[in-house]
Amino acid sequence: MMETPVLSIVSPCCNEQENLIPLVTAIRETLDPLHIAYEIVIGDDHSSDDSWKILQTLGAADRRIRAVRLSQNHGQSAAVWAGIQAATGHFIATLDADLQNHPRELPRLLEAIQRDQCDCVCGSRVAARAQGDSRVYQATSKFANGIRNRFTHEKVSDSACGYRIFRRECATRLKFFKGMHRFMPTLFRIEGFVVTELPISHHKRLTGKSHYGVLNRLFVTLHDLLAVRWMQKRMFCYQVKEQINFPPSATVELDHRRTG
């Protein structure tokens, strides 16, 4: 039986056949020297290329590599959610399969969440993008983050960054919906978790094709923003003050959130 992982790395995948082996290799090279138990969980969004065949081969050679394939293409949020649901680690890290954010950042994220005693550490690509991305890309990204923050009353510098690490408890309260992956810091805060940011490196995609352009970065999230704002207004926290006839071994959730 495989040891319970300290860390689960969850990566959504859609037609990333050229990136999967480099991704897995980079994760191994980064984490093996740490001598911790880990697993790699790939959520395949019904890729039409050879991604699933490659994942089958990788999984057959290494039991730490696990994968789930969606029955049809549902988008990045579904692929991320499927991977999170399959993850078994004490900590869960998410990163895209395109290697624009390198796995070598994983030790920094793991150290930060343990050192700062927070619930989630989100990567921020703002500083790195200022040195490498075009002015148009920087402007659209800044605008999109500004709109998200204005709607949700947040101060997250890079809410759409898919590189983050969080405690397993966060996943149990996360609410799934289409577009969820763009708002995870806010969704965690709604549930009362402590979220911080950490600057990370950012690289150009070397292979494959990006699934996002300027227009969908700016406008596709409008309905999602309204949904998140609704949750912020309707969810509240209650605490159990006293209880009767509960055995000492019973655990009652003293801090919970409901929609009302």
Buried (B, 14 or more C-beta within 10 A) or exposed (E): EEEEBBBBBBBBBBBBBBBBEBBBEBBBEBBEEEEBBBBBBBBBBBBEEBBBEBBBBBBEEEEBBBBBBBEEBBBBBBBBBBBBBBBEBEBBBBBBBBBBBBBBBBBBBBEBBEEEEBBBBBBBBBEBBEEEBEEEEBEBBBEBBEBBBEBBEBEBBBBBBBBBBBBBEBBEBBBBBBBBBBBBBBBBBBBEBBBBBBBBBBEEEEEBEEBEEBEEBBEBBEEBBEBBBEBBEEBEEEEEEEEEEEEEEEEEEEEBBEEE
